[in-house]
Each structure stands twice: as structure tokens, then as C-alpha cells.
Amino acid sequence: MRTARLGWTIAAVAGVLTSCTATVEGTASPGGPPDLGAALSVQLPGLRPAGPPPPPPWQLCATAVGTPAPLLDPALGDPVAVGRTSGDATLHVYAWATSAPMVADAILDQAEMEAPDCASSPPSTEDVAARSVDEWAGSGWTGVSIRTEAPGPEPGFRETRLVHFDEVVVLVVLTTEGRGPDVLPVVDEYLAEVADRLR
């Protein structure tokens, strides 16, 4: 069933997303594609611009042996990306403007179907306590959140959040050192500000 669904999603995306890479850059003209660079340029207290983000993690997580890992659809092409840091937390944000909301819906449907497999893999080290997968929605965004938390005197936390708002797909990767999920409201606030700019 999963293989058939994947094939349908890729076919749908390939049929509608033929000009995605050009669309990603966006324009500010009425009725045109969104200006993703302007939308992502949100400034929040405590976060400062970081260097260019690495390429997006096309594999969303590790899974158990024999279980295919959930992947971003390669038809998305190159993203618009920004980096933010507070010193002990780093935020990398990647955005794509698809050609229609139905395309973004198909990409997120596929991710939401496959993301629970992220919890199938045991922690890779003894320092990793738990990995959780949950649906997430807020400020007009809907999607999925994959979280990995490491305990101890120097806790670490990572969240991969894949969401969409109309035709825009955004991947947020948050990593922390010495902090836990208490930093998550920063991601929520950032996405809320981006959604306001896209409206």
C-alpha cells in the first residue's frame, strides 16, 4: 500500500510541479508566487542570522533496518533557505513554493504517512532517550514534527518540522546544545511570523 501511495504522490507532483524550481524564488507581484526570501527574513529577539544553512536533509530521519526512511520529494528542487542562531540553539529553515496547494497537500500527506516509521528505529547511542513523531498545526500551517531528545547534564534536542501553508512547503530543523524542548516556542513564533508575511 505504501509503495502504491508513493507512486501516486510522485506522479501527481511530477505532473503539476514542472516549474517548481523557478517558482521557488517568488515575486512580490499581486497574484504571483510568494516572495519566500522576504517571508523567511523574520527577525526574532534572541536569534541572529547565521551562516548559510547546509543542504536540506532530504531523509527526514533514520528508521529500523528494512524500513524505508521518509524522504522529501526530490521534485521540490532547490529551496530558499535561511539560518538563525542564539548560540545554544540553531534554526535552519528551507522553503519551497509549489505550483498549487494540492501539490503541497500531496507532499505533506506522503510525509505524514511515512513519518511514524521514524519511531521504529532504536536510538543510535545510549545518550538518545526518545524519538517522537506527532502531527503539528499552528498559525495556518499543518504538518508533522519529528523530535529526538538526549538527556543528561548537557541535554540536546532536535526537531524536524515539515509543514505547509497553501502552496508553500517549509522544513524547519532545530538543534540545541544544553537545552531541551523549552526552545520550541521560538519555532512556533517564527512560523507564525512567516505565515503573516505570506498572507
Secondary structure, 3 states (H helix, E strand, C coil): CHHHHHHHHHHHHHHHCCCHHHHHHCCCCCCCCCCHHHHHCCCCCCCEECCCCCCCCCECCCCCCCCCCCECCHHHCCCEEEEEECCCEEEEEEEEECCCHHHHHHHHHHHHHHHHHHHHCCCCCCCCCEEEEEEEEECCEEEEEEEEEECCCCCEEEEEEEEEECCEEEEEEEEEECCCHHHHHHHHHHHHHHHHHHC
